[in-house]
Amino acid sequence: MELSDIRQGRNGDCFILSSIISILHTFGNDFITKIVENEFDNNYIFNHYSITENVTQKDKIKFTYPDNTINLSSKSRDWVQKIETAYIKKFFNGNVTQVLDKGGIAKDVLSRLTGLDTKIIINRILDNKEKLCYDICKERIKNPEWSNDFIKYLDILSGYKVTIFKNKIWELINSHNKIIPEKYYKVKNPCVIGTNGHFQNLLIPGIINEHLYSVLGYKIDQFNNKFLYVYNPHHNRDARVTHYNGRSFITEIKKGRKSIWSFDEIILFISDFTCIVTDK
């Protein structure tokens, strides 16, 4: 099983696929293979968790596959389509239209597939500050070369919500006491990051609005700038790759699934951050 096995087709099911990517990346093949098990012929068992009134318990349903009524990610490998089919049958009553029209949240998928506690952080920094967001993006991160001098001002204006938000994300992903500059660290637990869905005219190069990406890892450079490494469920889109050259941030737009985002730029375009918070 590889991350590249997972290829989103139609828009709307990124909350399922980004969660599967994150689980595979962190917990590995052995964990994934236990989610769907073959009973006989085209009959399968979907092992998942039901959560009611904060009580989590193992559960299972039987289902048949293939099912031509559920075919959202036909370019994905068979094992991916089996998990997605089972999930939609169980939690959407097999209603693909509901998935595409209303979507869902990664927090539910991660909890239901792993049975582990999951936390979501909502980005409220720019609520009711749409024009300010557009102006900063136009003057800064929409350009190939940009400065993060807006961060200090935005932090003060928001009552230091920028610092709080960045620290919360860092606490969730960082599992090391000492970080070596320029070294890549893989996240320990599944993490998913959502992008802007409320500022409809906010178009950032290399970013898909109202979308979910899987977090692969993180790094601090020699200048103490923090970066996230993310993976797109879509397989043929523009990817945003940012680094710092000692004077300014440089962003390149490349075709690919892997992106690198500065902690400073994500303040402007991410909507939420979801992560499993307990050890596996």
Phi, psi and omega in degrees: 000134181229155177301326181291349175294337186262113182228113179290137178259274179281154177286141174132337183249020181297333180294331177280311186291321178295327178291318178297317178302314183295321179292316179298317183297324185261314185266342171088179184300318184301320179292315183297318184294342180274350182289315177237126180237141179282129178270302172192147179047238181264021181254131186228163176242128178259109178269123183210188181233137175257137182236113178227128180050047177065015175253125181253130178218149179294145180212168178204151171226156175260143179210163178253149179211138007282161178228108185293346178279345178236100184213068185273325187236066185295340179275352177282158176294161186304318183296328178291314181296328178295315180296315181295318178300313180297317181297316181292322177298317184284310191259353176231014181053031179074012184271096181294323180301320179296321178297313184289323184278320186252336180067204180194188180238144182297330180304317179294316182297312181299317180294317184288330181272337183247334184077012184256157179294136182230138182241141176238136177245126180264135178275107180251009189299320185253018174303132180063021178230046186298314181297319178300318179298313178300316182296315180296316181297318181295319183278339185238273197284353174280351180264152179298330178235130185210163180249151178260026181293347179285341186297315182298316179296314181295325180295314179294315181300325183268005182074036178065027176292332179298309179299317180297315181296313180297320180293323179297316178296316181299319179296326181286323186266332187276117180249017181240140179286326181233128180255127177271124180304143178070007177260133179279135177239130177280138177294147183276323182242156180302132178223140180227141182236132181258149181251165185320131177228002184245337175262091190295335182266005180275102181246112181254127179306130177083007181238132174264124178288153180051052185223162178237133178245152176267137179270125181263319184188193185205165182202151169245132179273182184291347179260009178072020172277137181260144182225146173252140173256123185233162184229131184267128175300328173288145189253356183217060182231170176289138179244138181264120182237114186243141172215170181244130185260010181101342178238320182206169176274139179242126179243127175249146176250118183232154172284126181164179183256341182261133177235159174232120184242135173289145176300331182287322181284331183293338177305329186273338186229359177263147181260328183198161179226126183238135183208141170288131191254351179257156178291147177288000000 
